[in-house]
């Protein structure tokens, strides 16, 4: 299985800040990398697919980058509604695997 | 817009079989390039992919669960189901059904999720 390692596991930032979450795959996954946002009691919501493509309706404050094994999710202008846990996922190989999550809070 | 809804018992006794159904609306379950999956989330929040079924092919299971899992599809009801045998407390989780879109270059991944259903394994 491909292991996905996210960091940090949690972060606290101020309203208006730009935050960055990283995800590392245990081996190359081409561009088959997705990011999800999950709020308490809800299903994960797909934000980004193929490293940097936004799902329909997702605001441009979310952006993704990276290649090979190292990937980044950036949230610009952090707002209270962005408080959530964010997960990366590789869909290059089955079984699909997820990172451990990054909990984003407002300072 | 494709929507998914899980249904099934919220409490299962140890050693018994967990059974869930996912009903798909807003699109046909036989749509080409769509793979219908089950994913679970443990109380500690980790996510585990269980397996998928495609309308015209054999299911594929996570090797970690393969001996206990069966995923089947009912095209007449536009639904698919999960059975997990010999459950223990370690199978307590929120179970999500999801739709993975493998069409397009690059493929969009897993944009469709049910709301999830908590299944507790306890006597």
Interface residues (C-beta under 8 A of the other chain):
Chain A: X1 X31 X32 X34 X42 X43 X44 X45 X46 X49 X50 X53 X55 X85 X87 X89 X91 X94 X95 X96 X97 X98 X100 X101
Chain B: X37 X39 X45 X46 X47 X48 X49 X51 X52 X60 X62 X63 X64 X96 X100 X106 X107 X108 X109 X110 X111 X113 X114 X115 X116
